[in-house]
Amino acid sequence: MTNPFEDPDALYLILVNNEGQHSLWPTSIAVPDGWVTAYDKNSRSNCLKYVEEQWTDMRPKSLIEADRG
């Protein structure tokens, strides 16, 4: 059995939680509570490219806001 999070041939989503954290998520697994789809189903490589382009600050949103004062 292969890891569904590492299957290069599967379709994935990009999920985002309320802290702005992103997750690569297999379409074969239900989206967990507290997460929303930010990028609809696509190849693993396209999803990872999206994450690299969009999630440029790895800090949680609450920490970013606290740093701004």
N, CA, C and O atoms as CSV, one atom per row, in Angstrom:
chain,resi,resn,atom,element,x,y,z
A,1,MET,N,N,0.847,-1.186,0.000
A,1,MET,CA,C,0.000,0.000,0.000
A,1,MET,C,C,0.889,1.245,0.000
A,1,MET,O,O,1.815,1.350,0.805
A,2,THR,N,N,0.610,2.176,-0.894
A,2,THR,CA,C,1.407,3.394,-0.973
A,2,THR,C,C,0.800,4.489,-0.111
A,2,THR,O,O,-0.392,4.476,0.192
A,3,ASN,N,N,1.631,5.419,0.270
A,3,ASN,CA,C,1.187,6.566,1.055
A,3,ASN,C,C,0.397,7.495,0.133
A,3,ASN,O,O,0.946,7.973,-0.860
A,4,PRO,N,N,-0.883,7.764,0.436
A,4,PRO,CA,C,-1.689,8.606,-0.460
A,4,PRO,C,C,-1.191,10.047,-0.549
A,4,PRO,O,O,-1.590,10.779,-1.455
A,5,PHE,N,N,-0.332,10.460,0.370
A,5,PHE,CA,C,0.212,11.817,0.349
A,5,PHE,C,C,1.463,11.923,-0.520
A,5,PHE,O,O,1.989,13.016,-0.730
A,6,GLU,N,N,1.934,10.792,-1.019
A,6,GLU,CA,C,3.160,10.790,-1.815
A,6,GLU,C,C,2.998,10.160,-3.187
A,6,GLU,O,O,3.992,9.916,-3.870
A,7,ASP,N,N,1.783,9.893,-3.602
A,7,ASP,CA,C,1.521,9.259,-4.890
A,7,ASP,C,C,1.668,10.295,-6.009
A,7,ASP,O,O,0.852,11.211,-6.111
A,8,PRO,N,N,2.698,10.161,-6.846
A,8,PRO,CA,C,2.928,11.169,-7.893
A,8,PRO,C,C,1.842,11.185,-8.968
A,8,PRO,O,O,1.726,12.160,-9.710
A,9,ASP,N,N,1.044,10.118,-9.061
A,9,ASP,CA,C,0.021,10.031,-10.096
A,9,ASP,C,C,-1.379,10.416,-9.607
A,9,ASP,O,O,-2.317,10.475,-10.402
A,10,ALA,N,N,-1.522,10.674,-8.319
A,10,ALA,CA,C,-2.829,11.009,-7.749
A,10,ALA,C,C,-3.159,12.482,-7.977
A,10,ALA,O,O,-2.294,13.277,-8.344
A,11,LEU,N,N,-4.419,12.827,-7.754
A,11,LEU,CA,C,-4.845,14.221,-7.781
A,11,LEU,C,C,-4.918,14.737,-6.349
A,11,LEU,O,O,-5.263,14.003,-5.423
A,12,TYR,N,N,-4.587,16.007,-6.192
A,12,TYR,CA,C,-4.514,16.615,-4.870
A,12,TYR,C,C,-5.269,17.936,-4.843
A,12,TYR,O,O,-5.602,18.515,-5.878
A,13,LEU,N,N,-5.524,18.388,-3.627
A,13,LEU,CA,C,-6.046,19.719,-3.348
A,13,LEU,C,C,-5.005,20.440,-2.509
A,13,LEU,O,O,-4.114,19.816,-1.934
A,14,ILE,N,N,-5.126,21.753,-2.447
A,14,ILE,CA,C,-4.387,22.496,-1.438
A,14,ILE,C,C,-5.422,23.036,-0.469
A,14,ILE,O,O,-6.356,23.738,-0.857
A,15,LEU,N,N,-5.238,22.693,0.800
A,15,LEU,CA,C,-6.127,23.154,1.856
A,15,LEU,C,C,-5.448,24.250,2.653
A,15,LEU,O,O,-4.221,24.300,2.738
A,16,VAL,N,N,-6.256,25.134,3.241
A,16,VAL,CA,C,-5.741,26.201,4.094
A,16,VAL,C,C,-6.609,26.241,5.350
A,16,VAL,O,O,-7.832,26.112,5.282
A,17,ASN,N,N,-5.953,26.422,6.500
A,17,ASN,CA,C,-6.714,26.550,7.753
A,17,ASN,C,C,-6.816,28.020,8.149
A,17,ASN,O,O,-6.331,28.891,7.428
A,18,ASN,N,N,-7.438,28.297,9.281
A,18,ASN,CA,C,-7.669,29.685,9.690
A,18,ASN,C,C,-6.389,30.414,10.080
A,18,ASN,O,O,-6.410,31.632,10.262
A,19,GLU,N,N,-5.280,29.697,10.212
A,19,GLU,CA,C,-3.986,30.324,10.490
A,19,GLU,C,C,-3.184,30.552,9.208
A,19,GLU,O,O,-2.039,31.000,9.257
A,20,GLY,N,N,-3.794,30.240,8.059
A,20,GLY,CA,C,-3.127,30.446,6.780
A,20,GLY,C,C,-2.138,29.355,6.417
A,20,GLY,O,O,-1.389,29.492,5.450
A,21,GLN,N,N,-2.127,28.272,7.181
A,21,GLN,CA,C,-1.219,27.165,6.896
A,21,GLN,C,C,-1.790,26.323,5.767
A,21,GLN,O,O,-2.996,26.078,5.716
A,22,HIS,N,N,-0.926,25.881,4.863
A,22,HIS,CA,C,-1.327,25.131,3.680
A,22,HIS,C,C,-1.021,23.651,3.851
A,22,HIS,O,O,-0.098,23.274,4.573
A,23,SER,N,N,-1.808,22.816,3.178
A,23,SER,CA,C,-1.599,21.376,3.216
A,23,SER,C,C,-1.902,20.765,1.859
A,23,SER,O,O,-2.935,21.052,1.254
A,24,LEU,N,N,-1.001,19.926,1.389
A,24,LEU,CA,C,-1.233,19.116,0.200
A,24,LEU,C,C,-2.138,17.971,0.632
A,24,LEU,O,O,-1.804,17.246,1.569
A,25,TRP,N,N,-3.293,17.792,-0.040
A,25,TRP,CA,C,-4.282,16.837,0.437
A,25,TRP,C,C,-4.796,15.973,-0.715
A,25,TRP,O,O,-5.267,16.510,-1.718
A,26,PRO,N,N,-4.716,14.661,-0.591
A,26,PRO,CA,C,-5.236,13.774,-1.643
A,26,PRO,C,C,-6.748,13.939,-1.802
A,26,PRO,O,O,-7.471,14.045,-0.811
A,27,THR,N,N,-7.218,13.960,-3.036
A,27,THR,CA,C,-8.655,14.102,-3.283
A,27,THR,C,C,-9.429,12.879,-2.810
A,27,THR,O,O,-10.647,12.945,-2.647
A,28,SER,N,N,-8.743,11.771,-2.590
A,28,SER,CA,C,-9.403,10.539,-2.151
A,28,SER,C,C,-9.740,10.548,-0.659
A,28,SER,O,O,-10.397,9.631,-0.167
A,29,ILE,N,N,-9.299,11.571,0.057
A,29,ILE,CA,C,-9.542,11.679,1.499
A,29,ILE,C,C,-10.387,12.924,1.758
A,29,ILE,O,O,-10.116,13.989,1.204
A,30,ALA,N,N,-11.405,12.789,2.597
A,30,ALA,CA,C,-12.298,13.915,2.903
A,30,ALA,C,C,-11.525,15.074,3.535
A,30,ALA,O,O,-10.586,14.874,4.306
A,31,VAL,N,N,-11.943,16.272,3.191
A,31,VAL,CA,C,-11.338,17.481,3.763
A,31,VAL,C,C,-11.698,17.533,5.251
A,31,VAL,O,O,-12.877,17.463,5.601
A,32,PRO,N,N,-10.698,17.656,6.129
A,32,PRO,CA,C,-10.992,17.678,7.566
A,32,PRO,C,C,-11.624,19.000,8.005
A,32,PRO,O,O,-11.459,20.033,7.356
A,33,ASP,N,N,-12.342,18.942,9.110
A,33,ASP,CA,C,-12.942,20.148,9.683
A,33,ASP,C,C,-11.861,21.190,9.951
A,33,ASP,O,O,-10.748,20.858,10.358
A,34,GLY,N,N,-12.202,22.439,9.719
A,34,GLY,CA,C,-11.267,23.523,9.983
A,34,GLY,C,C,-10.380,23.872,8.802
A,34,GLY,O,O,-9.569,24.794,8.891
A,35,TRP,N,N,-10.518,23.159,7.708
A,35,TRP,CA,C,-9.719,23.409,6.513
A,35,TRP,C,C,-10.651,23.692,5.341
A,35,TRP,O,O,-11.744,23.130,5.263
A,36,VAL,N,N,-10.218,24.566,4.425
A,36,VAL,CA,C,-10.981,24.856,3.213
A,36,VAL,C,C,-10.071,24.664,2.003
A,36,VAL,O,O,-8.849,24.772,2.102
A,37,THR,N,N,-10.682,24.382,0.883
A,37,THR,CA,C,-9.922,24.194,-0.352
A,37,THR,C,C,-9.507,25.544,-0.917
A,37,THR,O,O,-10.350,26.399,-1.187
A,38,ALA,N,N,-8.214,25.728,-1.094
A,38,ALA,CA,C,-7.683,26.966,-1.657
A,38,ALA,C,C,-7.285,26.787,-3.122
A,38,ALA,O,O,-7.212,27.756,-3.877
A,39,TYR,N,N,-7.029,25.539,-3.512
A,39,TYR,CA,C,-6.614,25.233,-4.885
A,39,TYR,C,C,-7.243,23.893,-5.234
A,39,TYR,O,O,-6.988,22.886,-4.574
A,40,ASP,N,N,-8.066,23.888,-6.275
A,40,ASP,CA,C,-8.839,22.701,-6.617
A,40,ASP,C,C,-7.964,21.603,-7.204
A,40,ASP,O,O,-6.789,21.818,-7.501
A,41,LYS,N,N,-8.547,20.437,-7.365
A,41,LYS,CA,C,-7.777,19.242,-7.728
A,41,LYS,C,C,-6.899,19.461,-8.942
A,41,LYS,O,O,-7.293,20.038,-9.956
A,42,ASN,N,N,-5.667,18.958,-8.774
A,42,ASN,CA,C,-4.656,19.095,-9.806
A,42,ASN,C,C,-3.560,18.076,-9.518
A,42,ASN,O,O,-3.643,17.315,-8.554
A,43,SER,N,N,-2.547,18.071,-10.352
A,43,SER,CA,C,-1.431,17.144,-10.145
A,43,SER,C,C,-0.644,17.534,-8.895
A,43,SER,O,O,-0.720,18.671,-8.430
A,44,ARG,N,N,0.088,16.606,-8.376
A,44,ARG,CA,C,0.907,16.860,-7.181
A,44,ARG,C,C,1.888,17.992,-7.449
A,44,ARG,O,O,2.044,18.893,-6.624
A,45,SER,N,N,2.549,17.947,-8.602
A,45,SER,CA,C,3.552,18.972,-8.911
A,45,SER,C,C,2.924,20.357,-9.046
A,45,SER,O,O,3.512,21.336,-8.585
A,46,ASN,N,N,1.751,20.467,-9.663
A,46,ASN,CA,C,1.093,21.776,-9.779
A,46,ASN,C,C,0.639,22.290,-8.418
A,46,ASN,O,O,0.718,23.487,-8.143
A,47,CYS,N,N,0.167,21.386,-7.569
A,47,CYS,CA,C,-0.238,21.798,-6.222
A,47,CYS,C,C,0.959,22.299,-5.421
A,47,CYS,O,O,0.867,23.316,-4.733
A,48,LEU,N,N,2.072,21.592,-5.507
A,48,LEU,CA,C,3.266,22.020,-4.777
A,48,LEU,C,C,3.780,23.360,-5.296
A,48,LEU,O,O,4.262,24.189,-4.525
A,49,LYS,N,N,3.674,23.561,-6.594
A,49,LYS,CA,C,4.069,24.849,-7.170
A,49,LYS,C,C,3.189,25.966,-6.612
A,49,LYS,O,O,3.686,27.042,-6.278
A,50,TYR,N,N,1.888,25.712,-6.512
A,50,TYR,CA,C,0.957,26.690,-5.943
A,50,TYR,C,C,1.367,27.054,-4.514
A,50,TYR,O,O,1.400,28.231,-4.152
A,51,VAL,N,N,1.675,26.050,-3.715
A,51,VAL,CA,C,2.077,26.295,-2.326
A,51,VAL,C,C,3.337,27.150,-2.277
A,51,VAL,O,O,3.412,28.096,-1.493
A,52,GLU,N,N,4.318,26.831,-3.099
A,52,GLU,CA,C,5.567,27.607,-3.124
A,52,GLU,C,C,5.301,29.067,-3.472
A,52,GLU,O,O,5.940,29.963,-2.920
A,53,GLU,N,N,4.368,29.310,-4.378
A,53,GLU,CA,C,4.066,30.674,-4.808
A,53,GLU,C,C,3.206,31.431,-3.801
A,53,GLU,O,O,3.372,32.641,-3.644
A,54,GLN,N,N,2.296,30.749,-3.118
A,54,GLN,CA,C,1.313,31.412,-2.262
A,54,GLN,C,C,1.689,31.483,-0.787
A,54,GLN,O,O,1.367,32.462,-0.114
A,55,TRP,N,N,2.358,30.468,-0.285
A,55,TRP,CA,C,2.651,30.398,1.151
A,55,TRP,C,C,4.099,30.805,1.375
A,55,TRP,O,O,4.969,29.964,1.602
A,56,THR,N,N,4.339,32.093,1.309
A,56,THR,CA,C,5.708,32.599,1.368
A,56,THR,C,C,6.166,32.895,2.796
A,56,THR,O,O,7.364,33.025,3.043
A,57,ASP,N,N,5.244,32.999,3.719
A,57,ASP,CA,C,5.578,33.232,5.125
A,57,ASP,C,C,4.994,32.067,5.923
A,57,ASP,O,O,3.777,31.961,6.080
A,58,MET,N,N,5.862,31.202,6.423
A,58,MET,CA,C,5.425,29.966,7.075
A,58,MET,C,C,4.839,30.184,8.473
A,58,MET,O,O,4.296,29.254,9.067
A,59,ARG,N,N,4.946,31.391,8.992
A,59,ARG,CA,C,4.424,31.646,10.340
A,59,ARG,C,C,2.899,31.616,10.328
A,59,ARG,O,O,2.280,32.021,9.344
A,60,PRO,N,N,2.286,31.138,11.415
A,60,PRO,CA,C,0.831,31.203,11.520
A,60,PRO,C,C,0.356,32.658,11.471
A,60,PRO,O,O,1.063,33.566,11.907
A,61,LYS,N,N,-0.838,32.864,10.939
A,61,LYS,CA,C,-1.407,34.203,10.778
A,61,LYS,C,C,-1.420,34.965,12.118
A,61,LYS,O,O,-1.143,36.164,12.146
A,62,SER,N,N,-1.735,34.285,13.210
A,62,SER,CA,C,-1.790,34.953,14.515
A,62,SER,C,C,-0.418,35.480,14.940
A,62,SER,O,O,-0.338,36.523,15.589
A,63,LEU,N,N,0.642,34.792,14.593
A,63,LEU,CA,C,1.984,35.261,14.924
A,63,LEU,C,C,2.375,36.447,14.036
A,63,LEU,O,O,2.994,37.402,14.505
A,64,ILE,N,N,2.016,36.380,12.772
A,64,ILE,CA,C,2.295,37.506,11.854
A,64,ILE,C,C,1.607,38.760,12.370
A,64,ILE,O,O,2.213,39.831,12.399
A,65,GLU,N,N,0.346,38.640,12.777
A,65,GLU,CA,C,-0.405,39.781,13.274
A,65,GLU,C,C,0.165,40.288,14.595
A,65,GLU,O,O,0.195,41.496,14.825
A,66,ALA,N,N,0.613,39.394,15.457
A,66,ALA,CA,C,1.211,39.799,16.740
A,66,ALA,C,C,2.526,40.551,16.513
A,66,ALA,O,O,2.829,41.500,17.236
A,67,ASP,N,N,3.301,40.131,15.519
A,67,ASP,CA,C,4.565,40.800,15.210
A,67,ASP,C,C,4.346,42.211,14.672
A,67,ASP,O,O,5.200,43.083,14.834
A,68,ARG,N,N,3.208,42.430,14.038
A,68,ARG,CA,C,2.897,43.764,13.494
A,68,ARG,C,C,2.530,44.740,14.602
A,68,ARG,O,O,2.586,45.956,14.416
A,69,GLY,N,N,2.152,44.193,15.764
A,69,GLY,CA,C,1.836,45.026,16.910
A,69,GLY,C,C,0.479,45.523,16.885
A,69,GLY,O,O,0.069,46.244,17.794
